Amino acid sequence: MSEEIQSGLIRISDDVVSTIAGLAALETPGIAAMSGGISEGLAKRLSGKNVQKGVSVEVGQVEAAIDLRVIVNYGSKIQEVCHDLQLNVREAVENMTGLTVVEVNVKVEGVAFREEEAVVVEDLHRVK
């Protein structure tokens, strides 16, 4: 007795790819947060609650292109962090979806200070 396996179309939504890319980005050392974008006013730092912010994707049947807007930690080597970010996002999306990621574009929209440093800087401005 033989069984015939029927195949059909598998479509992965843009939101799924955006979520995977956003989570991989936030797990990359040197990335402080995703950016909501300058067009939305001041660059907002967003937590993992809304990881799709700062991520734009174009998903086809077998390929995906990803654009990321990020805020990096002060003192990080931006080129190295962004290269690691591209690799992490590409690997996560390809492994989880089977899509081929043709490009991962990164736009650095801000630099974040550690919380302790930010407080010290604010205090110095108040003294003046």
VOLUMMAR-545816 format. One record per residue: residue number from 1; residue in three letters; x, y, z of N, C-alpha, C, O in turn. Coordinates in pm, whole numbers, plus 50000, padded with zeros to 5 digits. Layout:
BEGIN
NUM_ala_X_Y_Z_X_Y_Z_X_Y_Z_X_Y_Z;
...
***
This chain:
BEGIN
1_met_50084_49882_50000_50000_50000_50000_50089_50124_50000_50176_50138_50086;
2_ser_50069_50212_49907_50151_50333_49901_50064_50455_49928_49946_50460_49891;
3_glu_50123_50551_49991_50053_50675_50019_50112_50786_49933_50234_50797_49919;
4_glu_50027_50864_49878_50073_50977_49798_50071_51102_49886_49970_51136_49946;
5_ile_50184_51168_49891_50193_51290_49970_50159_51408_49880_50220_51426_49775;
6_gln_50063_51486_49923_50026_51603_49846_50103_51723_49899_50115_51743_50020;
7_ser_50154_51800_49809_50225_51920_49854_50142_52042_49818_50058_52040_49728;
8_gly_50167_52145_49891_50095_52270_49868_50188_52386_49896_50305_52368_49927;
9_leu_50135_52502_49884_50212_52624_49902_50227_52656_50050_50131_52647_50127;
10_ile_50348_52693_50089_50374_52740_50225_50413_52886_50212_50509_52920_50143;
11_arg_50339_52971_50279_50366_53115_50273_50394_53163_50415_50314_53140_50505;
12_ile_50506_53229_50435_50542_53282_50566_50515_53432_50565_50564_53504_50479;
13_ser_50438_53476_50662_50396_53617_50663_50513_53710_50693_50611_53672_50758;
14_asp_50500_53832_50645_50601_53935_50671_50618_53956_50822_50729_53979_50869;
15_asp_50507_53950_50897_50513_53971_51042_50599_53865_51111_50671_53896_51206;
16_val_50591_53741_51064_50670_53632_51122_50819_53659_51098_50900_53648_51190;
17_val_50853_53695_50975_50993_53724_50942_51041_53846_51020_51155_53848_51068;
18_ser_50956_53948_51034_50992_54068_51111_51020_54034_51257_51116_54085_51315;
19_thr_50938_53949_51315_50955_53911_51454_51085_53834_51474_51160_53861_51568;
20_ile_51113_53739_51386_51237_53661_51395_51358_53754_51382_51452_53744_51461;
21_ala_51354_53843_51285_51466_53936_51263_51485_54029_51383_51598_54054_51425;
22_gly_51374_54080_51438_51382_54170_51553_51439_54103_51677_51521_54162_51748;
23_leu_51396_53980_51703_51449_53907_51818_51596_53877_51801_51674_53892_51896;
24_ala_51637_53835_51681_51779_53808_51655_51861_53936_51670_51973_53931_51720;
25_ala_51806_54048_51627_51877_54175_51639_51899_54211_51786_52009_54251_51824;
26_leu_51795_54198_51867_51806_54233_52008_51900_54142_52085_51951_54180_52191;
27_glu_51923_54021_52034_52015_53927_52098_52160_53952_52058_52250_53888_52112;
28_thr_52184_54043_51965_52319_54071_51916_52391_54163_52014_52341_54270_52046;
29_pro_52509_54122_52062_52585_54208_52152_52617_54342_52086_52659_54347_51970;
30_gly_52597_54450_52162_52624_54584_52110_52499_54656_52062_52501_54777_52042;
31_ile_52390_54581_52042_52265_54643_52002_52186_54677_52129_52152_54588_52207;
32_ala_52158_54806_52148_52084_54849_52267_51934_54832_52248_51864_54791_52340;
33_ala_51886_54864_52127_51742_54860_52102_51716_54875_51953_51806_54906_51875;
34_met_51592_54852_51917_51548_54881_51781_51497_55026_51783_51455_55076_51887;
35_ser_51501_55091_51669_51458_55230_51662_51325_55238_51589_51303_55170_51489;
36_gly_51237_55323_51641_51109_55345_51576_51121_55428_51450_51028_55435_51370;
37_gly_51235_55489_51431_51258_55567_51310_51247_55715_51336_51165_55760_51416;
38_ile_51329_55791_51267_51328_55936_51281_51195_55993_51231_51149_56095_51282;
39_ser_51135_55928_51133_51010_55979_51077_50896_55976_51178_50795_56043_51160;
40_glu_50911_55898_51284_50808_55892_51388_50837_55992_51499_50777_55983_51606;
41_gly_50925_56084_51477_50962_56180_51580_51098_56143_51632_51183_56098_51555;
42_leu_51121_56160_51759_51249_56122_51817_51264_55970_51808_51166_55897_51819;
43_ala_51386_55924_51787_51410_55779_51781_51373_55720_51916_51435_55751_52017;
44_lys_51271_55634_51916_51225_55572_52039_51298_55441_52060_51317_55364_51965;
45_arg_51339_55416_52183_51398_55287_52214_51285_55193_52252_51200_55225_52335;
46_leu_51286_55079_52189_51175_54987_52208_51225_54856_52266_51331_54806_52227;
47_ser_51151_54801_52358_51190_54676_52420_51140_54560_52336_51081_54579_52230;
48_gly_51165_54439_52384_51125_54319_52313_50975_54303_52300_50930_54213_52230;
49_lys_50896_54386_52366_50751_54375_52357_50703_54399_52215_50602_54342_52172;
50_asn_50773_54484_52141_50732_54515_52006_50854_54508_51915_50904_54610_51869;
51_val_50901_54386_51890_51025_54367_51817_51013_54395_51669_51115_54399_51600;
52_gln_50893_54414_51619_50877_54443_51476_50909_54588_51445_50934_54622_51329;
53_lys_50910_54675_51546_50948_54814_51523_51095_54815_51484_51177_54742_51541;
54_gly_51127_54898_51387_51264_54906_51341_51301_54799_51241_51416_54788_51200;
55_val_51203_54718_51200_51227_54610_51104_51131_54624_50988_51010_54633_51006;
56_ser_51186_54625_50867_51106_54623_50746_51150_54503_50664_51270_54479_50649;
57_val_51055_54428_50612_51092_54311_50532_51013_54307_50403_50901_54359_50394;
58_glu_51072_54245_50305_51003_54210_50181_51021_54060_50166_51134_54011_50153;
59_val_50912_53988_50168_50918_53842_50164_50855_53793_50035_50739_53824_50005;
60_gly_50931_53716_49961_50880_53651_49841_50853_53505_49870_50843_53465_49986;
61_gln_50842_53425_49767_50815_53283_49788_50938_53208_49838_50925_53113_49915;
62_val_51058_53251_49797_51179_53180_49840_51287_53273_49895_51389_53225_49944;
63_glu_51266_53404_49888_51368_53500_49931_51308_53607_50021_51187_53632_50021;
64_ala_51397_53669_50098_51356_53780_50184_51466_53886_50187_51585_53854_50182;
65_ala_51425_54011_50195_51517_54124_50213_51474_54194_50341_51355_54213_50366;
66_ile_51571_54232_50423_51542_54286_50555_51615_54418_50575_51733_54430_50545;
67_asp_51543_54518_50627_51600_54647_50665_51582_54664_50815_51472_54645_50867;
68_leu_51689_54701_50885_51686_54719_51029_51729_54860_51065_51821_54916_51006;
69_arg_51659_54919_51164_51697_55048_51221_51728_55023_51368_51642_54978_51443;
70_val_51852_55053_51408_51895_55014_51542_51962_55129_51617_52001_55230_51559;
71_ile_51973_55109_51748_52049_55196_51836_52158_55109_51896_52130_55003_51952;
72_val_52283_55153_51886_52396_55074_51936_52442_55129_52071_52418_55245_52104;
73_asn_52509_55044_52146_52566_55085_52274_52689_55172_52252_52771_55144_52165;
74_tyr_52700_55278_52330_52816_55366_52323_52942_55284_52354_52942_55202_52445;
75_gly_53047_55308_52277_53173_55239_52298_53188_55115_52211_53298_55060_52200;
76_ser_53080_55072_52149_53087_54955_52060_53150_54996_51927_53137_55110_51884;
77_lys_53217_54902_51865_53268_54925_51730_53152_54903_51634_53112_54789_51609;
78_ile_53099_55011_51581_52975_55005_51505_52985_54910_51386_52893_54832_51363;
79_gln_53094_54915_51312_53108_54826_51195_53102_54679_51236_53036_54599_51170;
80_glu_53170_54644_51346_53170_54504_51391_53032_54463_51442_52985_54354_51410;
81_val_52969_54549_51520_52836_54517_51572_52738_54497_51457_52659_54402_51459;
82_cys_52742_54585_51358_52649_54575_51246_52677_54451_51160_52584_54389_51110;
83_his_52803_54416_51144_52836_54293_51069_52782_54171_51144_52721_54083_51083;
84_asp_52804_54165_51276_52751_54055_51358_52598_54052_51350_52537_53946_51342;
85_leu_52538_54170_51353_52392_54182_51343_52342_54122_51213_52246_54045_51212;
86_gln_52407_54157_51103_52367_54103_50972_52376_53951_50971_52285_53883_50923;
87_leu_52486_53897_51024_52504_53751_51027_52398_53683_51115_52340_53582_51076;
88_asn_52374_53740_51234_52276_53681_51327_52136_53679_51268_52065_53579_51276;
89_val_52096_53791_51208_51961_53801_51152_51947_53706_51032_51847_53635_51020;
90_arg_52046_53705_50945_52042_53616_50828_52029_53470_50873_51945_53395_50823;
91_glu_52113_53430_50968_52112_53292_51016_51979_53255_51079_51924_53148_51052;
92_ala_51926_53343_51164_51800_53313_51233_51685_53299_51133_51607_53203_51141;
93_val_51674_53393_51040_51563_53388_50944_51576_53268_50852_51477_53198_50826;
94_glu_51695_53242_50802_51713_53129_50711_51688_52996_50781_51624_52907_50725;
95_asn_51740_52981_50904_51721_52855_50977_51576_52829_51014_51529_52715_51007;
96_met_51503_52933_51053_51366_52912_51098_51265_52905_50984_51162_52838_50997;
97_thr_51293_52974_50873_51192_52981_50767_51227_52903_50641_51139_52866_50564;
98_gly_51356_52879_50619_51397_52816_50495_51408_52914_50379_51446_52874_50268;
99_leu_51377_53040_50403_51391_53142_50300_51539_53177_50282_51618_53161_50375;
100_thr_51575_53223_50166_51709_53275_50142_51705_53425_50165_51628_53497_50102;
101_val_51789_53472_50256_51795_53615_50284_51896_53676_50187_52015_53647_50193;
102_val_51846_53762_50098_51932_53820_49995_52006_53943_50043_52113_53975_49991;
103_glu_51951_54013_50143_52022_54128_50200_51967_54162_50336_51848_54146_50364;
104_val_52057_54211_50421_52020_54265_50552_52086_54403_50560_52207_54415_50580;
105_asn_52005_54506_50543_52054_54644_50548_52035_54699_50688_51931_54678_50750;
106_val_52137_54768_50738_52133_54821_50874_52152_54972_50871_52244_55023_50807;
107_lys_52064_55043_50940_52078_55188_50958_52090_55214_51108_51998_55184_51184;
108_val_52202_55269_51149_52223_55304_51289_52165_55443_51310_52211_55540_51250;
109_glu_52064_55452_51397_51994_55579_51418_52023_55643_51552_51972_55751_51581;
110_gly_52106_55578_51633_52137_55638_51762_52240_55560_51839_52276_55447_51804;
111_val_52288_55623_51946_52385_55561_52036_52326_55569_52176_52278_55675_52218;
112_ala_52330_55459_52248_52275_55454_52383_52388_55446_52484_52484_55370_52466;
113_phe_52377_55523_52589_52471_55517_52700_52416_55418_52801_52295_55396_52809;
114_arg_52505_55358_52878_52457_55272_52987_52381_55358_53085_52409_55477_53098;
115_glu_52285_55299_53154_52199_55378_53243_52277_55458_53347_52243_55573_53375;
116_glu_52383_55396_53405_52460_55467_53506_52525_55591_53445_52527_55698_53507;
117_glu_52579_55577_53323_52645_55690_53258_52543_55799_53223_52573_55917_53236;
118_ala_52425_55759_53180_52323_55856_53143_52283_55941_53263_52263_56061_53250;
119_val_52273_55879_53379_52236_55952_53500_52345_56053_53534_52315_56167_53567;
120_val_52472_56012_53525_52583_56101_53556_52583_56220_53460_52602_56334_53504;
121_val_52562_56198_53332_52559_56306_53234_52444_56402_53265_52463_56523_53258;
122_glu_52326_56350_53299_52213_56436_53333_52245_56521_53456_52212_56639_53459;
123_asp_52308_56461_53557_52343_56534_53678_52441_56645_53649_52429_56754_53706;
124_leu_52538_56622_53560_52635_56724_53525_52568_56842_53458_52607_56957_53481;
125_his_52467_56816_53374_52398_56926_53307_52316_57008_53407_52299_57128_53388;
126_arg_52265_56945_53511_52186_57018_53611_52275_57111_53694_52230_57218_53736;
127_val_52401_57071_53717_52491_57149_53799_52526_57280_53730_52543_57381_53797;
128_lys_52538_57280_53599_52580_57399_53524_52480_57509_53528_52502_57615_53470;
***
